[in-house]
Amino acid sequence: MSAEEPRKRLRTEEYSNQTEIEAYSEKAKGAKEVNDVENAENQRFYMTEEDAGIETFLDSGLPAIDGILKARFTDFMVHEVDVEGKVITLTDMESHDPLPEVEASSSAKEDKIEKQSVVPHSDVTLEEQGQAATPADSIPLPSELSECIPQDAASQFFSCLQDLSIGKSNETAVLESSQFSTPLDKTKRTLLHQLIRKHFSGLESTTTKDGSFQVHKSTRSNQPRPKRDARLSWKALGGEYCYFHLYKENRDSMDCLGKIARLLKIPTKLLSIAGTKDRRGITCQRAAVRHVRASRLAQLNAGSLSNSTYGFLLGNYSYGNSPLKLGDLQGNEFQVVLRDVSTPEDKIELCMSSIKEHGFINYFGLQRFGTSSVGTHTIGIALLQSDWKKAVELILSPRPEHTGPVREAMNIWHTTHDPDATLKILPRRLIAETSILETWLRSGNQNDFLGAFQRIPRHLRSIYPHAYQSYVWNKVVSWRIKQLGDKPVAGDLVLESPTGNQSNDNIPVDPEAPDVVEDIPQTSKPIARHLKEEELGNYTIYDIVLPLPGRNILYPNNSTFDAYKRIMSEHSLDPCQMARKDRELSLPGDYRKLVVRPKGMEWYTIKYDSLEQQITTTDKDVLENKAPVTTDDGKYRALVLKFQLPSSSYATMALREATRSATSSGDQRFLMTNLRDSSS
């Protein structure tokens, strides 16, 4: 990049009538028109803020801070904040499972029993075994059997059994039914089996259909029964659930749980978490597993330390009596690095101080809508319209971001509609696509769109309609801020506890589990009500909530409700008609704070020399006594921010208020590529 070429920024500008998000700003002078066309196409490889309804700012007059987000995954760290306000960090990877105390007398007794029960085979010869056994010709036949079995036949049979028992022979011993004087009834057959077990060890006897007896070496082990597990019971440990801190690097939360379950050879449903975390970054959160001890979990760290593909570490173990539930957290603490910052210190101070004091619009971030050019909310629209065909076709649609085996597989599908040929190439990580095609391969009916969609795992199916709820919320809040400003107005919604307390601070608002409010006991559910004109002075914008469309919510009693109806009517949907026969699509609705303020927000700038240089310290670094290398006169400058947000609030939306730039991973990669080009 030449010195004259303007730096390419992905700036979000706000105009009087509309908001435009320019994915590629001013091009270098003299660039060819074809390159502009290609760049315009490239921007559709991923969603923009405008696609997700993110259209405005809380304070449009703030200066913008230049910077690149998530240039390295270590630039974005998230630590869960539990229900008690404790920040979850990985500080100890040892299991610390207590050892049971065994009395010396009991231990000595067990040792004595074990020594008497087990005699090393090498110390006992076959001759000694034969001498220790009862001679075959001296085994008396009970009178009930002597009437039926001649003595010479019995003696020959017992001799074969003795050789088989001490290992002189491996051939099956047989006492033919033709040798009996009279047939043996059931009582006499049982008596003969008992006689064999009494005098000959390590043998198994069976009766054939014609009444003959066959005896062979037992296949069961003669080793002593293993001692009972002397470890402490679950009750003594503190509960049947083992809680642990899950530290992960550049990996999805559910992907991590799946890997842990496979390593432990247990169902994934035995694991639970309080909320999902970003993939692109370093995160630490609580997790729980049923009937797995800390000592077993700690063994997984050895594989993770030797194999970087694991991407996780476990530690800080404890025990309890219940699993974790989605929403069991106060929020998250973020530590974020913006690289290549050129904004003057005074403007940084002005911008960050404003966000600390006034907050930002609580938009759903782009992560809510997937990483594809086909947003999950567009599939949600088709589902809520009961257009199963369109929903499935959108999931299977070819996309410009597809590369390698995915592109090849999708080309095969759209050319041949052969699910078998497609599945042979399609990567298994594309769960929705794989589920649909496998269903059609088994049934042979490619017109069964509903049946194919229902084979997608439930947690993945639910993403689509919830994404549409989020899209509508984003569109409405953009309209609300632009048209009605950042003050409460009559008809706005606030939440109250069922007891009538007007404080909203401890009421669960939009936890990460979309339907978690449905599962809260009726006495604990938040109650929404309309604000009256005479009480507006008692509330601020931080008390106002907007509903996610659903069947069990209250809408604002002002022009904001008209915005809901207008936005949803564009998709032939009605906010007052959200009940569906399909329970998964009959969304209950929820409430979400309009504006949020970060807690404990602090920031500083730092110099660094290399684009790949790590700037902050991770939990793993602390455990390994590592510290990042810094310099006072580095070539580049970074802004480091630390703050806490409530559950389901997006740090990227707080950063968007500061940078005025597009936050998608594709846009940020584009900036980082330009920076590398300019520094080379």
Secondary structure, DSSP 8 states (H G I E B T S, - for coil): --TTS-----BEEE-SS-EEE-SS-S--TT--HHHHHHHHHHGGGS--TGGGT----S-TTS-----EE-SSGGGEEEEEE-TTS-B----------------HHHHHHHHHHHHHH---GGGS-HHHHHHHS--GGG----HHHHTTS-HHHHHHHHHHHHHHHHTS--S-EEE-GGG-SS---HHHHHHHHHHHHHH-TTEEEEE-TTS-EEEEE--S--S-------S--HHHHT-SEEEEEEEEES--HHHHHHHHHHHHTS-GGGEEES----SSSEEEEEEEEET--HHHHHTHHHHHHH-TTS-EEEEEEEEESS---TT-SSEEEEEEEEES--S-HHHHHHHHHHHHHH-EE----GGGG-SSSS-HHHHHHHHHTT-HHHHHHHHT---TT--HHHHHHHHHHHHH--HHHHHTTS-TT-HHHHHHHHHHHHH--TT-HHHHHHTS-HHHHTHHHHHHHHHHHHHHHHHHHHHHTTS--TT-EEEE-TT-----TTS--S-SSTTGGGGS-GGGS-EEEE--GGGGGG--GGG-EEEES-TT----SSHHHHHHHHHHHTTT--TT----SSGGGS---EEEESEE--EEEEEEEEEES-TT---S--HHHHHTT------TT-SEEEEEEEEEEETT--HHHHHHHHH-B---HHHHHHHHHHHHHHH-
